[in-house]
Amino acid sequence: MRDPEAGSRPGPSFALFAEHILKSGQSDRGALFLMAVTVTLWGASWVVMKYMSTLIGPFDLVMVRYAIAFVTLLAVALVSRQSLAFPPFWPMLGIAVFQTTAFQCLCQLALVSGGAGHVVMLAYTMPFWVVLFAWLLLGERPGQRHIAGLVFAAVGLVLIIAPWEGLGSLAGSLIALAGGASWGLGTVLAKRMFQRHASNVLGTTTWQMLMGALLTWPVTQIFPQQDAVWAPELFWGLAYMGVVASALGWWMWLSVVRRVSATVAGMSGLGVPVLTVILAWLLLAERPTPLELVGIASIMTGLVLVNLGFARRQSA
């Protein structure tokens, strides 16, 4: 049976190579391999973004990385001859505003004053926000495991934010937290769109990157930013963020989500903040405090409970 998301004459590309791995007799191993690569790419991307905060303005970085990702995904779609039909405009606009533009702009702003490990943990509260917005917008009432997970998350957030240490730390933490909430809302909007419309995943991601770049441009004009430092490190960083972390990372993730259970996909994503904290500790000397370690463990416990709750609901 032909893949419904493929065109009539598929051409050679890395995408089709990965599809072959997932469709082979060792599909489980292939999916786990792609998930491990994606976690590694995204975990490293937060350290790269923190390093690039001294080379380019945060909003310029968001706009440029999305533009590069759009060109990359467009090339992949053209080479593989997959559909580039534009999704329904208003749902697509909501996804682009919250999941793409607001999420990354807020996280970049938080990285200016906060550590990479600190910011990524707050940004990856996205699954908890998904529970809340899915309840409000999709009528998916959270179960006992979801509530227990939210309690663990709340305890962990308080320990990481540490409001008793001053408003400066609190302000940066709240910005990162708002980024996670935006990502959560955008995820629910995307879920609702895929439920109501038969949209192509690669095409949707491609147009999402373009709209993200266009929506970020006014932000770059409104808020003052530092001048870009046109050094080789900047070009390498942009290449990584645009081609590897954004275009390749998102495509690999969505390819995995289509073929494995939501539990496996969701649990694999938990490796991103853990890897980021480890890399920030090793490469940026951002040593977590004992309270932050306890907070991280509490958030991870909450994420496990939430994902197990989703798994039980789906299997019921």
N, C-alpha and C positions, 0 to 999 in steps of 0.2 A: 504494500500500500504506500502511495506517495505521501511524503510529509506535507500536511496541509499548509505549512508556512513556507514551503519552498516554491520556487518558480518552476516553469515548465522545462527549463534547460539548465540545471544546476552546473556551475563551473567549479574549478578547483580553488580551494582557499583553506586557510587554517580552520575556519568555521566548519567546513565539511569534513576535515580531518578529525576534528574533535567529535563531530556528530558520528563518524564511523566508530570511534572508540566507544562512545556511549551505546551504540547499537550492536556492538560486537558481543560475542559470547561472554566476555568478562565485563559486562556493562557496569556492574557494581564497583569493580575495581577502577574502571575508567572514570566513573562519576566521583569516586573518592579522590582520585588523582587530581581531577580538575578543581574540586573543592579545596584541596590542600594548596594548590597553586594560587587560587583566588584569595584565600585567607592570607597567604604570604604577600601577595601583591598589595592588598588593601592595608595590611598591617604596616608594611614598610612605607606606604604612601603618606601616612600621618607624620612619620618622622621626616620625610622629604618635604612636606608642606611646612613643618615647623622650621626647617633649615632655610627654605625659600622665603620665609617671612622677612628676611633681611635683604633680599634681592629684588623683590617685586611687590607691589601693593596687593593686599589680600583679594580685593575684588577684581583687579586686573588678572590675577592668577586664575580665579574662577572662570572669567569670561574666556580667556585664552585656552584653558584646558578643555572647556566644552566645545570650543570651535575646532580644536584639533581632534577631539573625539568624534565630532560630527563628520569631518572629512574622512577620518579613518573608517567609521562605520558605513559611510556612503560608499566608499571604495569596496568594502567587503560585500555590501549588498549588490553592487553592480557586477562585481566579479562572479559572485555566486548566483546572480540573476534572481534574487529574491524580491518579493513585492515591497514597494516603497509607498503604498497607498497611505495617505494621511489619515490618522484616526479621527473620530469625532472631535470637533474643535474645542468645545467648552470643557469636556472632561480632560482633554489633552492639556489645555491651558492650566487647569487646576493642578494637574500632576507636575507640570513644568514650573509653576510658581512655588509650590510647597516642597516637593520632593527634590527638585533640581536646584532652583535658584535660592530660595530662602535657606534651605538646609546648608548648602555649601557656603553661602555668604556669611551666615551666622557662625559657622564653625571656623571659617577663616578669621573672622573678627575675634573670636575667642582665643585662637592660637597666638594672636599678637601679644596677649597679656598672660596667657596660661600655658602650662606645660602640655606637651603632646599626649602623654599618658593620661593626664587629668581630663583633657578635653575629649579624647576619644571615648572614655568611659561614660561621660555624660551624653555624648552624641549617640552612643549605642544603647541608650534607654529606649530607642525606637520601638522595640517589641511591646513595651508597656504602654506606650502611647497608642499603638495599634489596637490593643485591647480596649482602651477607652473610646477611641474614635469608631471602632467597629461596632461597639455597643450603641453609640449614638447614631451612626449613619447607616449601619447594616442590620441593626437589631440583634446582634450576636451578644447575648448576655454572658458576662464572664462567670466561670464556675468557681468552685472553692479553691482549686489549684491556682487559678489566675489571681484571686484575691490574696492568697498566701504569698504568691510571687511578688505582687505589688507591695506587700508589707516588707518583705526582705529588701526590695529595691529602695523603698523609702528610707529604711535604716541605712543602707549603703550610701545613698545620695547625701544624707545628712553628714555622714562621716567623711565623705570625700569633699563636699562643699565647704565644710568646717566654717560655718558662719561666725563662729566666735573668734576667728582669726582676723576679721576685718572686712570692710565693704569691698575692697579691691578684689579680693579673691572671690567674694560672693558675686560680684558683677560679672566677672569672666565666666564663672560657673553657670550663672543663669542664662547667659548668652548661648553657651554650649548646650544647655538643657533645652532652650527654645529651638535650637537646631535639631535636636533629636525629636522634639514634638512636631516640627515641620515635616521631617522625614516620615514620621508615623502617619500624619494626616495624608501626605502624598501617597503613601503605600496603600492606605484604605481607599483613596480615590482611584488609584490604579486598579485595585482589586474589583471595585464596583464597575469600572469601565470594561474590564475583561469579562465580567459576568454578563454585561448587557450587550457587548459588541464583540464580534470576532475580529480582533485586531492582531496583526502580525507582530511578534515580539521584537524582532530585529528592526523592523520599520518603525515601530513605536519608540524604541530606544534611540534610533537615529534622529527622529524629529524632536524627541525630548532634549537631546544634546543641543540641537540648533536653537530651539526656543529658550533653553537655559542661557546660551550665550547672548541671545538678543535681549532677554529680560535683564541680564546682569549689566549690559552696557549703560543704561541710565544710572545705575548705582555707581559705576565708575566715574561718572561725570558729576554726581551730586556730592560724594564724599571725597575729601582730599586724601591723596595717597602719596607715598614716596615715589621718586623716580626709579625706573627700572635700572638695575645694574647689569649692563649687557656683557656678561662674562660667560665663559663656557659652562660654568655650573648652572647658570640660568637656563640655557638651551637644553642641557641634559635633563634638568628637573622638569621643564615643560614637556619634553618628549616622554618622560616617564609618566607624569600625571595625565597627559592627554591620551597617549596611545596605549600605555600599559594599564594604568590604574583605572582610567575611565572607560575607554572603548573596549579593550580586551577584557578587563576585569568584569564589567557589567555583562558583556556578552557571555562569558564563561559561566557567571553566576546564574543567569537566566536559563542557559542551556541545561545546567544541572537541575534547577528547580522544576523544569518540565518533565524530568525523568525519574526523580527520586521523591520520597515522601517529604512532606513539609517538615516533619520532625528532623530528618537527617539534614535537610538544607538549613533549617533554622539553627540547629545545634552546631553545624559547621561554622556558621557565622560568628559564634561566640569566640572562636579563636582569634578574631581580628583585634579586639581590645586587649586580650591577653598578650598577643604578640607585640602590639604597640607599646604596652607598658614595659615589656622586657627589652625591646629595642631602644626605647627612650632612656631606660636605665643604663644600658650598655653604651649607647652612642652619644647621648645628650647629657649624661650624668644626672638625670632626673630621678634621684633615688626616692622611692615612695616611703612615706612615713608608716609606722605601725598601724595608725588609725586608717590610713588610706588602703593598706593591705586588707584590713578587716572589712572596710567598705567594699573593696573589689570582690572579696569572697562572698559578701552578702548579696551584691548585685548578681554575681554569677549564679548563686543559689536561686535567686528569684527568676533569672532567665531560664534555668533548667525547669523550674516548676511551671512557668508559663508555657514553654514549649511542650512539656508533657501533657499539660491541660489541653492544648490544641490537638495533640495526637489522639488523646482519648475521645475527644468530641468527634473527630473525623472518622475514627474507627467504630463509633457507636452506631 
